[in-house]
Amino acid sequence: MIVAENLRKQYGDLEVLKGVSLHIKKGEVISIVGPSGAGKTTLLQLIGTLDKPSNLDYTLKINGTDLTKLNDKALSKFRNKEIGFIFQFHQLLPEFTALENVAIPAYIAGLHKPEADKKAIELLKFLGLKDRLYHKPAKLSGGEQQRVAVARALVNNPSVVMADEPSGNLDSENAQQLHRLFFDLRDRFNQTFVIVTHNNELAGMSDRKLMMRDGRLIE
């Protein structure tokens, strides 16, 4: 599913990633843990194509596609379709309803509005938000906002979901619900999850826990 070899990232004189390699199977839930500054988020951004490595001699393939051979336009299209993102702060657009926030990636992907809205409604209902479809983020609880963000990440049926501290802004009860949800989604849709987390409970539930330290991966 994901093949990454020799990922390096440097900002000025600071080498953040020092030749990281990893292979992830389809349907795996992988957690990446480690101290602050270890390079976890940088690694997630490179795998998720939000940023590019500093070196040229690297490999990055997702679902059989060699991402090093795609131009920026093709890469953006691939990212929109194949990769879903969940962040610590939900990053919902405050002027739009839950339904509209979820449907936006589908609109960008070219789906007609009725079809995109139908998919968004199905996901929101699946996530227990059928009574919150037309609420704006300010009218939703923190847990509800994060579930809307999860639905947004899933609306284009991505092959892989990248999550960066997804429960870091939630109380313990909502965090536990979100963690269980990831595994329910994996079992239902066979999606791959790569999760950066400081939450020991979530890391312990994962199929594999990868430790990062000083820009290197230690499994």
C-alpha positions as CSV (number, residue, x, y, z in Angstrom):
1,M,0.0,0.0,0.0
2,I,2.7,2.5,1.1
3,V,6.3,2.2,0.2
4,A,8.7,4.9,1.3
5,E,12.4,4.7,1.0
6,N,15.1,7.2,2.1
7,L,12.9,10.2,3.0
8,R,15.1,13.1,4.1
9,K,14.0,16.6,5.0
10,Q,16.2,19.5,5.9
11,Y,15.4,23.1,6.9
12,G,18.5,25.2,6.5
13,D,21.2,23.5,8.6
14,L,18.6,21.4,10.6
15,E,18.1,17.9,9.3
16,V,14.7,16.8,10.5
17,L,14.4,13.4,8.7
18,K,17.5,11.4,8.2
19,G,16.7,8.8,5.6
20,V,13.4,7.3,6.8
21,S,12.1,4.1,5.2
22,L,8.8,2.3,5.9
23,H,6.4,-0.2,4.3
24,I,2.7,-0.3,5.3
25,K,0.2,-2.9,4.2
26,K,-3.3,-2.3,3.0
27,G,-5.8,-2.2,5.9
28,E,-3.1,-1.7,8.6
29,V,-3.5,0.9,11.4
30,I,-0.1,2.2,12.1
31,S,0.8,4.6,14.9
32,I,3.9,6.8,14.9
33,V,5.1,7.8,18.3
34,G,8.1,9.6,19.8
35,P,9.1,12.8,21.6
36,S,8.3,16.3,20.2
37,G,10.7,17.3,17.5
38,A,11.5,13.7,16.5
39,G,10.1,14.4,12.9
40,K,6.7,12.6,13.2
41,T,4.6,15.3,11.6
42,T,7.2,16.0,9.0
43,L,7.2,12.3,8.0
44,L,3.4,12.3,7.8
45,Q,3.5,15.4,5.6
46,L,6.0,13.8,3.2
47,I,4.0,10.5,3.0
48,G,0.8,12.5,2.5
49,T,2.5,14.6,-0.3
50,L,1.8,17.9,1.5
51,D,5.5,18.5,1.4
52,K,8.4,17.0,-0.6
53,P,11.7,15.5,0.6
54,S,14.9,17.6,0.4
55,N,16.7,14.8,-1.5
56,L,16.0,13.4,-5.0
57,D,17.0,9.8,-4.4
58,Y,13.9,8.7,-2.6
59,T,11.0,6.4,-3.3
60,L,7.3,7.1,-2.5
61,K,4.5,4.8,-3.8
62,I,0.9,4.7,-2.6
63,N,-1.5,2.1,-3.8
64,G,0.8,1.2,-6.7
65,T,1.3,4.8,-8.0
66,D,4.8,6.2,-8.1
67,L,4.3,9.7,-6.7
68,T,7.8,10.8,-7.8
69,K,6.6,10.7,-11.4
70,L,3.6,13.0,-11.0
71,N,3.6,16.7,-11.7
72,D,2.0,19.1,-9.2
73,K,-1.4,19.0,-10.9
74,A,-1.5,15.2,-11.0
75,L,-0.2,15.0,-7.5
76,S,-3.0,17.3,-6.2
77,K,-5.6,15.2,-8.0
78,F,-4.1,12.0,-6.5
79,R,-4.0,13.5,-3.0
80,N,-7.7,14.7,-3.3
81,K,-8.9,11.2,-4.3
82,E,-6.5,8.8,-2.5
83,I,-5.5,10.4,0.7
84,G,-7.7,11.7,3.6
85,F,-6.4,14.0,6.3
86,I,-7.4,14.4,9.9
87,F,-5.7,17.0,12.1
88,Q,-5.6,17.8,15.8
89,F,-7.6,20.9,15.2
90,H,-10.6,20.0,13.0
91,Q,-10.0,23.0,10.6
92,L,-13.7,23.1,9.5
93,L,-14.8,26.2,7.6
94,P,-16.9,28.1,10.1
95,E,-19.3,29.6,7.5
96,F,-20.4,26.3,6.2
97,T,-22.6,23.6,7.7
98,A,-21.4,20.1,8.6
99,L,-22.8,18.7,5.4
100,E,-21.1,21.4,3.3
101,N,-17.8,20.9,5.1
102,V,-17.8,17.2,4.4
103,A,-18.9,17.6,0.8
104,I,-16.3,20.2,-0.3
105,P,-13.5,17.6,-1.2
106,A,-16.1,15.7,-3.3
107,Y,-17.0,18.9,-5.1
108,I,-13.3,19.5,-5.8
109,A,-13.0,16.0,-7.1
110,G,-15.7,16.8,-9.7
111,L,-18.8,15.0,-8.3
112,H,-22.1,16.7,-9.0
113,K,-23.6,18.4,-6.0
114,P,-26.5,15.9,-5.4
115,E,-24.1,12.9,-5.5
116,A,-21.6,14.6,-3.3
117,D,-24.2,15.7,-0.8
118,K,-25.6,12.1,-0.7
119,K,-22.2,10.7,0.2
120,A,-21.7,13.3,2.8
121,I,-25.1,12.7,4.4
122,E,-24.4,8.9,4.5
123,L,-21.1,9.4,6.2
124,L,-22.5,11.9,8.7
125,K,-25.3,9.5,9.6
126,F,-22.8,6.6,9.9
127,L,-20.9,8.7,12.4
128,G,-23.9,9.5,14.5
129,L,-24.5,13.0,13.2
130,K,-27.8,12.7,11.4
131,D,-29.3,15.5,13.5
132,R,-26.3,17.8,12.9
133,L,-26.2,18.0,9.1
134,Y,-27.1,21.6,8.9
135,H,-25.3,22.9,12.0
136,K,-22.3,25.1,11.6
137,P,-19.1,24.2,13.5
138,A,-19.8,26.8,16.3
139,K,-23.0,24.9,17.1
140,L,-21.2,21.5,17.4
141,S,-19.3,20.0,20.4
142,G,-15.6,19.3,20.1
143,G,-16.3,15.6,19.5
144,E,-18.9,16.3,16.9
145,Q,-16.6,18.7,15.1
146,Q,-13.8,16.1,14.9
147,R,-16.3,13.5,13.6
148,V,-17.3,15.9,10.9
149,A,-13.6,16.2,10.1
150,V,-13.3,12.4,9.9
151,A,-16.3,12.3,7.5
152,R,-14.6,15.0,5.4
153,A,-11.5,12.9,5.2
154,L,-13.5,9.8,4.1
155,V,-15.9,11.4,1.5
156,N,-13.8,10.5,-1.5
157,N,-13.2,6.9,-0.4
158,P,-9.4,7.4,0.1
159,S,-7.0,4.5,0.1
160,V,-5.2,5.9,3.1
161,V,-6.1,8.2,6.0
162,M,-3.3,10.3,7.5
163,A,-4.1,11.6,11.0
164,D,-1.9,14.0,13.0
165,E,-2.7,14.0,16.7
166,P,-6.4,13.4,15.9
167,S,-7.5,13.1,19.5
168,G,-5.1,15.6,21.0
169,N,-7.8,18.3,21.4
170,L,-10.5,16.0,22.8
171,D,-11.4,14.9,26.3
172,S,-10.8,11.3,27.3
173,E,-14.3,10.0,26.5
174,N,-14.4,11.6,23.0
175,A,-10.9,10.4,22.4
176,Q,-11.8,6.8,23.1
177,Q,-14.8,7.1,20.8
178,L,-12.6,8.4,18.0
179,H,-10.0,5.7,18.5
180,R,-12.7,3.0,18.3
181,L,-14.1,4.7,15.2
182,F,-10.8,4.3,13.3
183,F,-10.9,0.6,13.8
184,D,-14.5,0.3,12.9
185,L,-13.8,2.2,9.7
186,R,-10.8,0.0,8.9
187,D,-13.0,-3.1,9.4
188,R,-15.8,-1.8,7.3
189,F,-13.9,-0.1,4.4
190,N,-10.4,-1.8,4.7
191,Q,-8.7,1.6,4.7
192,T,-5.2,2.1,5.8
193,F,-4.5,4.5,8.7
194,V,-1.2,6.2,9.5
195,I,-1.6,8.1,12.8
196,V,0.9,10.4,14.6
197,T,0.0,10.4,18.3
198,H,1.1,10.9,21.8
199,N,-1.8,8.9,23.1
200,N,-0.5,5.6,24.5
201,E,-4.0,4.0,24.4
202,L,-4.4,4.6,20.7
203,A,-0.8,3.6,20.0
204,G,-1.3,0.3,21.9
205,M,-4.5,-0.5,19.9
206,S,-2.7,-0.1,16.5
207,D,-1.5,-3.0,14.4
208,R,2.0,-1.6,14.6
209,K,3.7,1.1,16.6
210,L,6.6,2.9,15.1
211,M,9.0,4.9,17.3
212,M,10.7,8.0,15.9
213,R,13.7,9.6,17.6
214,D,16.1,12.2,16.2
215,G,14.7,12.0,12.7
216,R,15.0,8.2,12.4
217,L,12.4,5.5,12.6
218,I,12.8,2.7,15.2
219,E,10.2,0.0,14.9
